[in-house]
Amino acid sequence: MQAKRLTGPNAGALKYDVLTALAVCGLQGGPAAAISMQRLSLVITARYNWRTEELSLGQRDMARMWAVTERTAKREVKKWTESGILICTRAGVRGRVAAYRLNLKYLFELSAPYWNAVGPDFAERMAVSNPVQTPEVVRVDFRAGAPRPVSNPPEWAAVAKRIEQLHPQLYASWIAPLTFISDDGHMIRLNGPSAFASRYVETHHMRELSEAVEACIGPQRRIVISAD
């Protein structure tokens, strides 16, 4: 499954549909959900960069925009990230504003029961523009024989989940087949299903893997990928 960006022809209309989906989810969910989705719709409309798929806005700015306290803004952002409708792509540390990505896959799943409440034309457009489509390439599966049972620690499970959310096709083809071996606080050892797969991840996808490890486990860890 590969995420499809809302860019290109008719992208403007599709963005309005996304905002409509946010609104209908809120209104169908009660007063608290309505306020929460209205706040999210405002920051998406005002500050979301659709080209880079990034929302970079400080909680102080959100609080001013919503006429609430920073504590309320912090609670809202936490609620959105914990629910999965926003994905934190860069933590806010040392004066740096955090960055987030709208989880279109989750939004479409969340709003699907209410599409017909907006109208059959809206339901049809949303079905066609669903951001998760069957990929045009065939997944390469390097695993030979029966899969080995693996008990991954929660930290690595969090890394895998983050990559799956941010880069679903990368996860399915290259990260899911990796096996966690160990983490001594300085080095994370992974095992790939083949020498080719291990080298490919090291050469082409180490940036995404390192970012996820830093976000979920901690910084300054070297990642080593061996092979069966």
Phi and psi restraints in degrees (value plus and minus 20) as a CYANA .aco file:
   2 GLN   PHI    -145.4  -105.4
   2 GLN   PSI     112.2   152.2
   3 ALA   PHI     -90.9   -50.9
   3 ALA   PSI     119.5   159.5
   4 LYS   PHI    -132.0   -92.0
   4 LYS   PSI     104.6   144.6
   5 ARG   PHI     -94.1   -54.1
   5 ARG   PSI     128.9   168.9
   6 LEU   PHI    -108.4   -68.4
   6 LEU   PSI      51.6    91.6
   7 THR   PHI    -153.9  -113.9
   7 THR   PSI     147.2   187.2
   8 GLY   PHI      72.0   112.0
   8 GLY   PSI    -183.3  -143.3
   9 PRO   PHI     -76.6   -36.6
   9 PRO   PSI     117.9   157.9
  10 ASN   PHI      47.3    87.3
  10 ASN   PSI      -8.7    31.3
  11 ALA   PHI     -83.3   -43.3
  11 ALA   PSI     -56.1   -16.1
  12 GLY   PHI     -79.2   -39.2
  12 GLY   PSI     -65.6   -25.6
  13 ALA   PHI     -85.2   -45.2
  13 ALA   PSI     -57.1   -17.1
  14 LEU   PHI     -86.3   -46.3
  14 LEU   PSI     -54.2   -14.2
  15 LYS   PHI     -86.3   -46.3
  15 LYS   PSI     -58.5   -18.5
  16 TYR   PHI     -81.8   -41.8
  16 TYR   PSI     -56.9   -16.9
  17 ASP   PHI     -85.4   -45.4
  17 ASP   PSI     -58.1   -18.1
  18 VAL   PHI     -83.4   -43.4
  18 VAL   PSI     -63.6   -23.6
  19 LEU   PHI     -84.6   -44.6
  19 LEU   PSI     -56.5   -16.5
  20 THR   PHI     -83.5   -43.5
  20 THR   PSI     -60.2   -20.2
  21 ALA   PHI     -82.7   -42.7
  21 ALA   PSI     -61.2   -21.2
  22 LEU   PHI     -80.8   -40.8
  22 LEU   PSI     -65.4   -25.4
  23 ALA   PHI     -84.4   -44.4
  23 ALA   PSI     -64.9   -24.9
  24 VAL   PHI     -89.0   -49.0
  24 VAL   PSI     -53.2   -13.2
  25 CYS   PHI     -81.9   -41.9
  25 CYS   PSI     -63.2   -23.2
  26 GLY   PHI     -85.8   -45.8
  26 GLY   PSI     -67.7   -27.7
  27 LEU   PHI     -88.0   -48.0
  27 LEU   PSI     -50.8   -10.8
  28 GLN   PHI     -99.4   -59.4
  28 GLN   PSI     -32.8     7.2
  29 GLY   PHI    -120.2   -80.2
  29 GLY   PSI     -19.3    20.7
  30 GLY   PHI      85.1   125.1
  30 GLY   PSI     154.0   194.0
  31 PRO   PHI     -78.7   -38.7
  31 PRO   PSI     -64.7   -24.7
  32 ALA   PHI     -85.1   -45.1
  32 ALA   PSI     -63.7   -23.7
  33 ALA   PHI     -85.5   -45.5
  33 ALA   PSI     -56.4   -16.4
  34 ALA   PHI     -83.4   -43.4
  34 ALA   PSI     -63.7   -23.7
  35 ILE   PHI     -85.6   -45.6
  35 ILE   PSI     -63.3   -23.3
  36 SER   PHI     -81.7   -41.7
  36 SER   PSI     -65.7   -25.7
  37 MET   PHI     -91.0   -51.0
  37 MET   PSI     -49.2    -9.2
  38 GLN   PHI     -86.6   -46.6
  38 GLN   PSI     -60.8   -20.8
  39 ARG   PHI     -84.3   -44.3
  39 ARG   PSI     -63.6   -23.6
  40 LEU   PHI     -85.0   -45.0
  40 LEU   PSI     -61.1   -21.1
  41 SER   PHI     -80.0   -40.0
  41 SER   PSI     -58.1   -18.1
  42 LEU   PHI     -84.6   -44.6
  42 LEU   PSI     -67.6   -27.6
  43 VAL   PHI     -89.9   -49.9
  43 VAL   PSI     -52.9   -12.9
  44 ILE   PHI     -85.8   -45.8
  44 ILE   PSI     -65.5   -25.5
  45 THR   PHI     -83.3   -43.3
  45 THR   PSI     -61.7   -21.7
  46 ALA   PHI    -103.7   -63.7
  46 ALA   PSI     -52.7   -12.7
  47 ARG   PHI    -150.7  -110.7
  47 ARG   PSI     -25.4    14.6
  48 TYR   PHI     -96.4   -56.4
  48 TYR   PSI     110.7   150.7
  49 ASN   PHI    -115.0   -75.0
  49 ASN   PSI      83.3   123.3
  50 TRP   PHI     -90.8   -50.8
  50 TRP   PSI     -46.2    -6.2
  51 ARG   PHI     -89.7   -49.7
  51 ARG   PSI     -64.2   -24.2
  52 THR   PHI    -116.4   -76.4
  52 THR   PSI     -23.6    16.4
  53 GLU   PHI      34.5    74.5
  53 GLU   PSI      36.7    76.7
  54 GLU   PHI    -162.7  -122.7
  54 GLU   PSI     115.6   155.6
  55 LEU   PHI    -133.9   -93.9
  55 LEU   PSI      94.9   134.9
  56 SER   PHI    -144.5  -104.5
  56 SER   PSI      78.3   118.3
  57 LEU   PHI    -169.7  -129.7
  57 LEU   PSI     107.9   147.9
  58 GLY   PHI     -91.0   -51.0
  58 GLY   PSI     134.8   174.8
  59 GLN   PHI     -86.3   -46.3
  59 GLN   PSI     -48.4    -8.4
  60 ARG   PHI     -84.3   -44.3
  60 ARG   PSI     -61.5   -21.5
  61 ASP   PHI     -87.5   -47.5
  61 ASP   PSI     -59.3   -19.3
  62 MET   PHI     -81.7   -41.7
  62 MET   PSI     -64.8   -24.8
  63 ALA   PHI     -81.0   -41.0
  63 ALA   PSI     -62.0   -22.0
  64 ARG   PHI     -84.8   -44.8
  64 ARG   PSI     -60.4   -20.4
  65 MET   PHI     -84.9   -44.9
  65 MET   PSI     -56.4   -16.4
  66 TRP   PHI    -113.4   -73.4
  66 TRP   PSI     -27.1    12.9
  67 ALA   PHI      41.7    81.7
  67 ALA   PSI      26.7    66.7
  68 VAL   PHI    -152.8  -112.8
  68 VAL   PSI    -199.6  -159.6
  69 THR   PHI    -102.6   -62.6
  69 THR   PSI     141.3   181.3
  70 GLU   PHI     -83.6   -43.6
  70 GLU   PSI     -50.1   -10.1
  71 ARG   PHI     -83.4   -43.4
  71 ARG   PSI     -60.7   -20.7
  72 THR   PHI     -84.9   -44.9
  72 THR   PSI     -61.7   -21.7
  73 ALA   PHI     -81.9   -41.9
  73 ALA   PSI     -61.3   -21.3
  74 LYS   PHI     -82.0   -42.0
  74 LYS   PSI     -61.6   -21.6
  75 ARG   PHI     -84.7   -44.7
  75 ARG   PSI     -59.4   -19.4
  76 GLU   PHI     -83.6   -43.6
  76 GLU   PSI     -67.0   -27.0
  77 VAL   PHI     -82.6   -42.6
  77 VAL   PSI     -60.9   -20.9
  78 LYS   PHI     -81.9   -41.9
  78 LYS   PSI     -61.9   -21.9
  79 LYS   PHI     -81.2   -41.2
  79 LYS   PSI     -63.4   -23.4
  80 TRP   PHI     -86.7   -46.7
  80 TRP   PSI     -61.9   -21.9
  81 THR   PHI     -91.7   -51.7
  81 THR   PSI     -56.6   -16.6
  82 GLU   PHI     -90.3   -50.3
  82 GLU   PSI     -53.0   -13.0
  83 SER   PHI     -95.6   -55.6
  83 SER   PSI     -45.2    -5.2
  84 GLY   PHI      82.0   122.0
  84 GLY   PSI     -21.5    18.5
  85 ILE   PHI     -94.4   -54.4
  85 ILE   PSI     -45.1    -5.1
  86 LEU   PHI    -140.1  -100.1
  86 LEU   PSI     122.6   162.6
  87 ILE   PHI    -135.2   -95.2
  87 ILE   PSI     104.4   144.4
  88 CYS   PHI     -96.0   -56.0
  88 CYS   PSI      96.5   136.5
  89 THR   PHI    -118.9   -78.9
  89 THR   PSI     -36.4     3.6
  90 ARG   PHI    -172.7  -132.7
  90 ARG   PSI     101.8   141.8
  91 ALA   PHI     -90.8   -50.8
  91 ALA   PSI     128.8   168.8
  92 GLY   PHI    -109.9   -69.9
  92 GLY   PSI      84.4   124.4
  93 VAL   PHI    -155.9  -115.9
  93 VAL   PSI     129.5   169.5
  94 ARG   PHI      32.9    72.9
  94 ARG   PSI      26.1    66.1
  95 GLY   PHI      62.2   102.2
  95 GLY   PSI     -23.4    16.6
  96 ARG   PHI    -108.0   -68.0
  96 ARG   PSI     110.7   150.7
  97 VAL   PHI     -92.5   -52.5
  97 VAL   PSI     117.4   157.4
  98 ALA   PHI     -87.4   -47.4
  98 ALA   PSI     137.5   177.5
  99 ALA   PHI    -144.8  -104.8
  99 ALA   PSI     125.6   165.6
 100 TYR   PHI    -155.4  -115.4
 100 TYR   PSI     136.5   176.5
 101 ARG   PHI    -143.7  -103.7
 101 ARG   PSI     115.0   155.0
 102 LEU   PHI     -90.9   -50.9
 102 LEU   PSI     105.5   145.5
 103 ASN   PHI    -104.6   -64.6
 103 ASN   PSI      66.8   106.8
 104 LEU   PHI     -82.5   -42.5
 104 LEU   PSI     -57.1   -17.1
 105 LYS   PHI     -78.1   -38.1
 105 LYS   PSI     -67.0   -27.0
 106 TYR   PHI     -88.3   -48.3
 106 TYR   PSI     -59.2   -19.2
 107 LEU   PHI     -81.4   -41.4
 107 LEU   PSI     -62.5   -22.5
 108 PHE   PHI     -84.3   -44.3
 108 PHE   PSI     -60.7   -20.7
 109 GLU   PHI     -85.4   -45.4
 109 GLU   PSI     -60.6   -20.6
 110 LEU   PHI     -87.7   -47.7
 110 LEU   PSI     -58.4   -18.4
 111 SER   PHI    -110.8   -70.8
 111 SER   PSI     -34.8     5.2
 112 ALA   PHI     -71.5   -31.5
 112 ALA   PSI     -60.1   -20.1
 113 PRO   PHI     -84.0   -44.0
 113 PRO   PSI     -35.4     4.6
 114 TYR   PHI    -130.4   -90.4
 114 TYR   PSI     -16.8    23.2
 115 TRP   PHI     -79.4   -39.4
 115 TRP   PSI     -64.1   -24.1
 116 ASN   PHI     -87.5   -47.5
 116 ASN   PSI     -41.2    -1.2
 117 ALA   PHI     -87.0   -47.0
 117 ALA   PSI     -50.5   -10.5
 118 VAL   PHI     -96.3   -56.3
 118 VAL   PSI     -60.5   -20.5
 119 GLY   PHI     130.7   170.7
 119 GLY   PSI     134.7   174.7
 120 PRO   PHI     -83.6   -43.6
 120 PRO   PSI     -50.7   -10.7
 121 ASP   PHI     -86.4   -46.4
 121 ASP   PSI     -60.2   -20.2
 122 PHE   PHI     -85.4   -45.4
 122 PHE   PSI     -64.4   -24.4
 123 ALA   PHI     -80.2   -40.2
 123 ALA   PSI     -59.4   -19.4
 124 GLU   PHI     -87.6   -47.6
 124 GLU   PSI     -63.4   -23.4
 125 ARG   PHI     -83.5   -43.5
 125 ARG   PSI     -62.1   -22.1
 126 MET   PHI     -85.6   -45.6
 126 MET   PSI     -57.9   -17.9
 127 ALA   PHI     -83.9   -43.9
 127 ALA   PSI     -58.6   -18.6
 128 VAL   PHI     -93.2   -53.2
 128 VAL   PSI     -58.1   -18.1
 129 SER   PHI    -112.9   -72.9
 129 SER   PSI      -9.9    30.1
 130 ASN   PHI     -67.2   -27.2
 130 ASN   PSI     103.8   143.8
 131 PRO   PHI     -92.8   -52.8
 131 PRO   PSI     -23.3    16.7
 132 VAL   PHI    -133.4   -93.4
 132 VAL   PSI      92.5   132.5
 133 GLN   PHI    -144.5  -104.5
 133 GLN   PSI     143.4   183.4
 134 THR   PHI     -86.6   -46.6
 134 THR   PSI     107.2   147.2
 135 PRO   PHI     -84.9   -44.9
 135 PRO   PSI     131.7   171.7
 136 GLU   PHI    -102.7   -62.7
 136 GLU   PSI     -34.2     5.8
 137 VAL   PHI    -121.8   -81.8
 137 VAL   PSI     135.1   175.1
 138 VAL   PHI    -107.7   -67.7
 138 VAL   PSI     112.0   152.0
 139 ARG   PHI     -84.8   -44.8
 139 ARG   PSI     116.1   156.1
 140 VAL   PHI    -113.0   -73.0
 140 VAL   PSI      99.3   139.3
 141 ASP   PHI    -131.6   -91.6
 141 ASP   PSI      91.6   131.6
 142 PHE   PHI    -112.8   -72.8
 142 PHE   PSI     -22.3    17.7
 143 ARG   PHI     -96.6   -56.6
 143 ARG   PSI     106.8   146.8
 144 ALA   PHI    -125.3   -85.3
 144 ALA   PSI     119.4   159.4
 145 GLY   PHI      54.3    94.3
 145 GLY   PSI    -185.2  -145.2
 146 ALA   PHI     -92.0   -52.0
 146 ALA   PSI     120.3   160.3
 147 PRO   PHI     -86.6   -46.6
 147 PRO   PSI     125.4   165.4
 148 ARG   PHI    -106.9   -66.9
 148 ARG   PSI     116.5   156.5
 149 PRO   PHI     -87.6   -47.6
 149 PRO   PSI     109.5   149.5
 150 VAL   PHI    -150.7  -110.7
 150 VAL   PSI     113.0   153.0
 151 SER   PHI    -126.2   -86.2
 151 SER   PSI      77.4   117.4
 152 ASN   PHI    -101.8   -61.8
 152 ASN   PSI     122.3   162.3
 153 PRO   PHI     -89.8   -49.8
 153 PRO   PSI     139.9   179.9
 154 PRO   PHI     -77.3   -37.3
 154 PRO   PSI     -54.4   -14.4
 155 GLU   PHI     -83.8   -43.8
 155 GLU   PSI     -64.7   -24.7
 156 TRP   PHI     -91.2   -51.2
 156 TRP   PSI     -53.9   -13.9
 157 ALA   PHI     -81.5   -41.5
 157 ALA   PSI     -56.3   -16.3
 158 ALA   PHI     -88.2   -48.2
 158 ALA   PSI     -59.0   -19.0
 159 VAL   PHI     -80.9   -40.9
 159 VAL   PSI     -67.9   -27.9
 160 ALA   PHI     -82.1   -42.1
 160 ALA   PSI     -62.2   -22.2
 161 LYS   PHI     -84.3   -44.3
 161 LYS   PSI     -59.8   -19.8
 162 ARG   PHI     -83.6   -43.6
 162 ARG   PSI     -65.4   -25.4
 163 ILE   PHI     -85.4   -45.4
 163 ILE   PSI     -57.8   -17.8
 164 GLU   PHI     -81.8   -41.8
 164 GLU   PSI     -59.0   -19.0
 165 GLN   PHI     -89.9   -49.9
 165 GLN   PSI     -63.0   -23.0
 166 LEU   PHI    -102.8   -62.8
 166 LEU   PSI     -55.4   -15.4
 167 HIS   PHI    -157.9  -117.9
 167 HIS   PSI      53.0    93.0
 168 PRO   PHI     -79.3   -39.3
 168 PRO   PSI     -59.6   -19.6
 169 GLN   PHI     -91.3   -51.3
 169 GLN   PSI     -60.8   -20.8
 170 LEU   PHI     -79.0   -39.0
 170 LEU   PSI     -64.8   -24.8
 171 TYR   PHI     -81.0   -41.0
 171 TYR   PSI     -68.7   -28.7
 172 ALA   PHI     -82.3   -42.3
 172 ALA   PSI     -59.6   -19.6
 173 SER   PHI    -106.8   -66.8
 173 SER   PSI     -54.4   -14.4
 174 TRP   PHI    -145.1  -105.1
 174 TRP   PSI     -51.8   -11.8
 175 ILE   PHI    -110.7   -70.7
 175 ILE   PSI     -60.9   -20.9
 176 ALA   PHI     -75.8   -35.8
 176 ALA   PSI     -57.7   -17.7
 177 PRO   PHI     -92.3   -52.3
 177 PRO   PSI     -30.5     9.5
 178 LEU   PHI     -93.4   -53.4
 178 LEU   PSI     125.1   165.1
 179 THR   PHI    -133.0   -93.0
 179 THR   PSI     110.5   150.5
 180 PHE   PHI     -94.1   -54.1
 180 PHE   PSI     111.7   151.7
 181 ILE   PHI    -127.6   -87.6
 181 ILE   PSI     -74.9   -34.9
 182 SER   PHI    -184.4  -144.4
 182 SER   PSI     143.8   183.8
 183 ASP   PHI    -165.9  -125.9
 183 ASP   PSI      91.6   131.6
 184 ASP   PHI    -118.4   -78.4
 184 ASP   PSI      -8.4    31.6
 185 GLY   PHI      74.1   114.1
 185 GLY   PSI     -37.0     3.0
 186 HIS   PHI    -141.6  -101.6
 186 HIS   PSI     -53.4   -13.4
 187 MET   PHI    -154.9  -114.9
 187 MET   PSI     112.9   152.9
 188 ILE   PHI    -124.5   -84.5
 188 ILE   PSI     105.0   145.0
 189 ARG   PHI    -125.9   -85.9
 189 ARG   PSI     107.9   147.9
 190 LEU   PHI    -141.9  -101.9
 190 LEU   PSI     139.3   179.3
 191 ASN   PHI    -144.6  -104.6
 191 ASN   PSI     110.3   150.3
 192 GLY   PHI    -117.6   -77.6
 192 GLY   PSI     141.0   181.0
 193 PRO   PHI     -93.4   -53.4
 193 PRO   PSI     -35.4     4.6
 194 SER   PHI    -178.3  -138.3
 194 SER   PSI     142.6   182.6
 195 ALA   PHI     -82.9   -42.9
 195 ALA   PSI     -59.2   -19.2
 196 PHE   PHI     -82.7   -42.7
 196 PHE   PSI     -66.7   -26.7
 197 ALA   PHI     -82.3   -42.3
 197 ALA   PSI     -62.6   -22.6
 198 SER   PHI     -82.0   -42.0
 198 SER   PSI     -66.2   -26.2
 199 ARG   PHI     -85.7   -45.7
 199 ARG   PSI     -56.3   -16.3
 200 TYR   PHI     -85.3   -45.3
 200 TYR   PSI     -63.8   -23.8
 201 VAL   PHI     -83.4   -43.4
 201 VAL   PSI     -63.6   -23.6
 202 GLU   PHI     -82.1   -42.1
 202 GLU   PSI     -56.3   -16.3
 203 THR   PHI    -102.6   -62.6
 203 THR   PSI     -58.9   -18.9
 204 HIS   PHI    -131.1   -91.1
 204 HIS   PSI     -42.7    -2.7
 205 HIS   PHI    -150.0  -110.0
 205 HIS   PSI      -1.8    38.2
 206 MET   PHI     -88.4   -48.4
 206 MET   PSI     -50.0   -10.0
 207 ARG   PHI     -82.9   -42.9
 207 ARG   PSI     -69.4   -29.4
 208 GLU   PHI     -84.3   -44.3
 208 GLU   PSI     -59.4   -19.4
 209 LEU   PHI     -86.3   -46.3
 209 LEU   PSI     -64.0   -24.0
 210 SER   PHI     -84.4   -44.4
 210 SER   PSI     -60.2   -20.2
 211 GLU   PHI     -82.3   -42.3
 211 GLU   PSI     -61.7   -21.7
 212 ALA   PHI     -87.6   -47.6
 212 ALA   PSI     -60.5   -20.5
 213 VAL   PHI     -82.2   -42.2
 213 VAL   PSI     -64.3   -24.3
 214 GLU   PHI     -83.0   -43.0
 214 GLU   PSI     -60.3   -20.3
 215 ALA   PHI     -90.8   -50.8
 215 ALA   PSI     -56.4   -16.4
 216 CYS   PHI    -121.9   -81.9
 216 CYS   PSI     -47.8    -7.8
 217 ILE   PHI    -134.5   -94.5
 217 ILE   PSI     -68.0   -28.0
 218 GLY   PHI     131.1   171.1
 218 GLY   PSI     143.6   183.6
 219 PRO   PHI    -101.7   -61.7
 219 PRO   PSI     152.2   192.2
 220 GLN   PHI      39.1    79.1
 220 GLN   PSI      21.4    61.4
 221 ARG   PHI    -132.7   -92.7
 221 ARG   PSI     110.2   150.2
 222 ARG   PHI    -101.5   -61.5
 222 ARG   PSI     117.8   157.8
 223 ILE   PHI    -129.9   -89.9
 223 ILE   PSI     103.9   143.9
 224 VAL   PHI    -139.6   -99.6
 224 VAL   PSI     108.3   148.3
 225 ILE   PHI    -136.5   -96.5
 225 ILE   PSI      93.3   133.3
 226 SER   PHI    -113.0   -73.0
 226 SER   PSI    -193.8  -153.8
 227 ALA   PHI    -159.6  -119.6
 227 ALA   PSI     133.7   173.7
